[in-house]
Amino acid sequence: MSGENLTGNEYIAHHLQFWTFGRHPDGTWGFAHDAAEAKAMGFWAFHVDSLLWSLVLGLFFLYVFRRAARRATSGVPGGLQNFVEWIVEFVDENVRGSFTAKNDLVAPLALTLFGWIFLMNLMDLVAVDWLPVLAQWFGATFLGSDPHHVYFKVVPTTDPNVTFGLAFGVFWLMLYYSVKIKGVGGFLGELAFQPFPKWMFPVNLVLEGVSLLSKPVSLSLRLFGNMYAGETIFILIALMYSAGIVLGVFGGLLQIGWAIFHILIIILQAFIFMTLTVVYLDLAHQEHH
């Protein structure tokens, strides 16, 4: 990548740094030039690369499915229609097997989460230097930026802000349907009066409260941790290309092998997030007596 004089640690740190926009300590707004500036911007800084790719991939998902829906035919279906119908049937079967109540929102939500997360995960298979180098070239050519200060991560699910955002969206739906179906009293009763007798409500409240709050945390961290680890391994393999021909060839073989294995992780993590969402919403719809 641009910045060939970087050490191994600097190369890794550069790839793991987000393109951050926020408020500088002096009150001005702008992009961070290094990790220290990004940290100084605090909680309200924006990871522009994560937001950009999340939006682009979400719009791409909508475009593909809308195109397939508009061109759907009862005759001999084309390749795109076959592909989309297969995904829809796959998601529908999983929802029917995990969701016992009736809610017309759950299946479309599951489909959206699976498709969107899969596309965000899929960006991990793009060679780690291609898009960051393109961003550096663009920044240096059109913006006059120092290439060393141009950061561009392309896998949104390696950003905990993205995974927590998805998980908290699911969490609020859980709370909404829990209160809607069971009422405020019923929902609070589940937290305070189960699984032990009612007189042990403080213990019940602690146990059920921790169980409830752990759902969005585990949902987000599972996705983030797996994708972050996969991205880091790709970066470490990329370092081998600068260590000579022998290690470069060995790194190429490792990259191919890891990419093939990582395809399973990409699909599995999207499937797990979707399935747990459906299960959690099913629990929110169940009334315990």
Beta strands, then each sheet from edge to edge (+ up, - down):
strand 1: 20-23
strand 2: 29-31
strand 3: 46-47
sheet 1: 2+ 1- 3+
end
